[in-house]
């Protein structure tokens, strides 16, 4: 493997991990990072953003947090420093080319019709195929110059929560164009930096669309800057579990959800009769776990009629749960943050129109905290229409990845860091180890049909517990 050309796109949590494990196996990959720093999504977040996962559950297995970091939920600066220390310690920084953005990818050497007809992944089920095909990457540097790099394997580590913002669509005349004020996405806000963001918010009437981590973090910062003189309004389309920590009634909920026993509570592919029976018999226990935790977390939410319609278990299964910023409910109590529940909204000259309000929410700035389109970001990496079409699933399916990282129809390529879990760093590291073993010739992949069948089977079970999302 040491003679193979491997490119990693992105120097975030996943990119750093897979580079480290490839280096250990004698391969020296090149890491193309569009930014000037490592850290991926952690490099540009609102100032109040901190870890959503308790620190002990968010660390590389062979690189513990420094003893100086004692917070349960370290802030983004501490997370970035930890990732930098990891990259420096294992020599990963030497592989990173900062300010280099991959603007296009093309598979060369084998025609698309032949690739589509392959029964074995990459022609023979091995990481580098038969050697007939290679990837050509068009890479733009900081000055705008574009060079083509040829590699034998590509690992996409571009994540889901950056790059392509998810902007709602509106009928003509009802979108941002109708508004006299400023409209931005949370991605634009994060890139401003703390000083510019505070200057923008100062003395302004701010409306934020959304109710997950980015939205509530920005709302907290706005409340800190403007207080009750200019309250920040959150337009909530879907209620979510916004919790203070992972303790409910003094019990850490990892004891309920995040352990080996908890795995017995859900059905999984290939579970066999005994595990199926256990999961069926223990279903009431899963319900009791949720009721126990929800009875605690819902106490402050009831005051504002913000208890979600879905269970905490479902929120954890889909990773749609957020740790509240400091003094969040205090800000709701004093009125510096105002909640407006509305399934639909539109723009007008003065601000935002929502359900149940006869007049608009008068605004100077509207910020979309509506997430990102990770699927579109993956599609945009490919030049070929064929690969763009097969790269992601339909509106009702996920990105079709075997073992959450190999696409059955795209040869000599892996995707890391797209799937979610409560402890993303752990799962990213495990898949990085698996992928490094694969690239080192440790095993062959099943045939394309078998991988596709496995993907559909896992998707069916995942939707069993999180179908609404």
Residue, then its C-alpha position, 0 to 999 in steps of 0.5 A: x500500500x505504501x506505493x499507492x496514491x491515496x487522497x483524503x478530502x477534508x481535515x476534520x475529525x474523520x480526515x485526521x483519523x483515517x490519515x493517522x491510521x494510513x500512516x501507521x500502515x506505511x501509506x502516506x496520503x495527501x490531505x486536501x483541506x480547503x480551509x487554512x486550519x484543521x477541524x472541519x466544522x469545528x473551525x467555524x462555529x458560533x462563539x457559544x458552541x460547545x461539544x454536544x457529547x460528554x468529553x469522555x465520549x468524544x476522544x480518540x482511543x489512543x489520544x486522551x484529552x489533556x488534564x487541563x481540560x476538565x469541562x464536561x462539554x468543552x467549548x469549540x476552542x478546546x475541541x479545535x486545540x485537541x484536534x490540532x494536538x492529535x494531528x501534530x502528535x501523529x504527524x498528520x499535519x505534514x500530510x495536509x495541504x491547506x487552502x486546496x479545494x477539490x472542485x471536481x472528481x472524474x474516474x478515468x481508465x474505465x468507462x461508466x457503462x463498464x463500471x455500472x455493469x461490474x458485479x464486484x466492487x471496483x471490478x474485483x472487490x479489492x481497494x484499488x481494483x485491477x489497476x485500470x482505473x484511477x481518480x483525477x482530482x481538480x484542485x484549486x489553490x488559494x490563488x485560484x490556480x487549478x491543478x489535476x492530481x491522479x490518485x488510486x483511492x479517494x476518501x471523502x471526509x467532507x462532513x454533513x454540517x457545512x458547505x451547502x446551506x439548506x435554505x427553504x423555498x418560497x412561492x414567488x414574492x414570499x421569500x427573502x427578496x420581499x424583505x427589506x432587511x438582511x438575510x443570512x444562514x448560520x454558516x455565514x454567521x459562523x464565518x464572521x467571527x465573534x467580533x463582527x457577529x456581535x457588531x452585526x447583532x448590536x441593537x438589531x431586531x433578530x429573527x432566527x428560523x430553526x430550533x436545533x444547535x446552531x439556531x439556539x446558540x446564535x439566539x443565546x449570543x443575540x440575547x447576550x448582546x441585546x438583552x430585553x431591549x431587542x429580544x431575539x425571536x426563534x421561529x420554531x417549526x419542530x419542537x426538539x429535545x433541548x437538554x441541559x446535560x446527560x443527567x436525568x434525576x441524577x442518573x447519567x442517561x448513557x446507562x439507559x441508552x449508550x451501552x451494550x445492554x441498550x443494544x439488546x432493546x432494538x431490532x437489528x439485521x441478522x439478529x437471530x431468533x434469540x436477539x429478536x425475542x429479547x428486543x421484542x420482550x424488552x420493548x416496554x423497558x425502552x419505553x420506560x427508559x424514555x419516560x423516565x428521562x423525559x419526565x425530567x427534561x420536560x419540566x422547563x419545556x412544559x412552561x413554554x409548551x415546547x415538549x416535543x411530539x417525539x420521544x427522547x429515544x427517537x431524538x437520540x436515534x436520529x441525533x436530533x437532540x441539543x445541549x442548551x447553551x448557558x442560561x438558555x431558559x433564563x433568557x426565555x424567562x427574562x424575555x430576551x429570547x422569544x419563541x414563536x411556534x409556526x409550521x410555515x412562514x414567509x417574508x414581507x417587507x417588514x420581517x417574517x409572517x408566521x401562523x397565529x400572528x396578525x402582524x409580521x415579526x418586525x426584523x432587521x436581520x433574519x438568520x436561517x438555522x436550518x441546517x445543511x444539504x450534505x447530500x448535495x455537497x457529495x453530489x457536487x464533488x463529481x464531474x460525471x453525471x453518472x456518479x452524481x446520480x448514484x452518489x446519494x439516495x432519493x428523498x426517502x432514503x439515505x446516502x447508500x453506503x455499505x458499512x456507512x462508508x463504501x458506495x457499492x457503485x462508486x469504485x476506489x472511493x470511501x465516504x467517512x463522517x457522513x453518518x451520525x451518532x451521539x459520539x461521532x468521533x468514536x464511530x469515525x475512528x472505528x471506520x477509519x481503522x476498518x478502512x485502513x485495514x481494507x486498503x492494506x489488503x486485509x479483506x475483499x468486499x462482498x459483491x455489489x448486489x450483496x452490499x446493496x441488499x445489506x444497505x437496504x436491510x439496515x435502512x429498513x431497521x433504522x426507519x423502524x425507529x426514526x421514520x419521521x426523519 
